[in-house]
């Protein structure tokens, strides 16, 4: 099933997704970041979710007085990884998704499999997209340029 992203007027905003995730928890850790990203990917597709999540995190960091905490490569990489795995099984429930993809709940995944720590520490990676330098993302190994857009929405 190929779902098409909704029109901008119907698309969720970052704050709405954040509120949905926070309705069931009192802290916003890595699991909640993955949950928010999963919701964004399912609702607007991977490409739009990159902007939605990245812009939301950047605004939140600025509002918190810590704009240096925003990281362009890390934000996009997580959206693409979550999007790729969301398309694999099409779970309708985040807990089922997390159970099928426990590696995504390890916040060290990017440096364990895809990026050298020095690459992610670079100023360029913080402000611009950098391709993985340890191993390609799974969909690139399979010859696809981007994660599938038909993440079960």
N, C-alpha and C positions, 0 to 999 in steps of 0.2 A: 504494500500500500504506500503510495507516495502522497504525503500531505504537503500542502502548500502553506508557506508562512502567511499568517493573517495580515490584513491591511494594517498599516501603521496605527490607525485610529483604534483598532481592536487589540493591538499588541500589548502585552503586560509591560509595566514599567518595573525597574529594578526594585523600587520601594515595595511594590505589591508582591513581588516574588520573595523579597526579604521578610515581609510580614507573614507570608504563608509558611515559610521555613521556621520562623521564630514562634509560630503559634504552638509548636510542640516541644520547644526547648527554651532554656533560659541562658544559653551561651551560644556564641557563634564561632565554632572551631572549624577545623578542616572538613569534617563530615558535613557540616552545614553549608560550607562553600560548595562542596560537590553536589549537595542536594539542590541548592539554588541554581547551579549550572545545569543540572539535569532538567529542572523545571524549564529553564530558559530554552534549552536545546529542543525539548519536546514541544514547546509552544511556538517558537519562532524559527526553528531550524538553526543549524550550526553557524552559518555566515552571519545572520542577524544576531545570534546569541553572543558572538565574539564582541560586537559593538556594545550590546546591551550590558553584558557582564563587565567588560573592561571599563566602560564609561561609569557604571555604577560604583565599581570598586575605586576608581580614580576619584570620583566625587566624594565618596565616603572617607577616603584617606585625607583629602584636602579638608573636609569638614572637621575631621578629628585632629587637625593640625599636624598631620604626618604625611604630607604629599609624597615624601621619599619612599614610602612603603609600597606605592603602586609599582608594579613591574609588568611591562607590556608583554614580554615573551612568556612569562609564567602565566599570566591571565589567558592569553590566547591558547597556549599549549594545553591548559586544563580544559578549556571549552572544547577544543578539537578532540582530546582524548575521551572526554565524557560523551561527546557527540558520536564518536566512532563506536563506543561500547553500547550506547543507547540504541543504536541502529541494529546491533547484533541480535538481541533477544526481544526487544520491544516491550519490556516490562511496563506495566501500568502503575506499579507501586515502587516508590523509591527504596523501601526496605528490600524488596525482591531484587531490584537492580544492584544495590550494594552487596547483597549476598552473592550474586553471580559475578561480581567484579570487585573482590576485596582489595586488590592491589590499588584501586583508585582511592581507597581510604588511607593509604600511606602517603603522607605529605612529602615524603622523600622520593617518591616515584620518579620525578623528573631527573633528579641527579643520580638515582640508582640505575636508570635504564637509558635515558635519552641525552642528557646534557652533562658536560663536565661542570663542576662547581665554579670553576674560574670563568667559564663562558657565561653562566647566569649572573655572576657577580660583576660582569662588565657593565659599564655605563651604557653602551650601545644596546645590550639586551634589556636593560631597564626601560629604555625609551622607544625601542623599535623591535620588530620581530626578528628573531634569529632562528634559523633552522637547527634542529637537533644535531649535535656533533659526536655523540657516542653511537647511536643507532637511529635509523629512521623510524618514524611513527608507523604503526602496523599497516595502515592503508597504503603507505608509500611502498612498503615491502611487497604489497599485492599489486602494485602498478597503478593504483588510483592516486590522483593528485590531492584530493581532499576527502575528508570523511563523508560518508553517505548522508544526504539530507533527509532521507526518509526515516529518521529516528522516530520511533513509535510515538506518534502524537495522537 
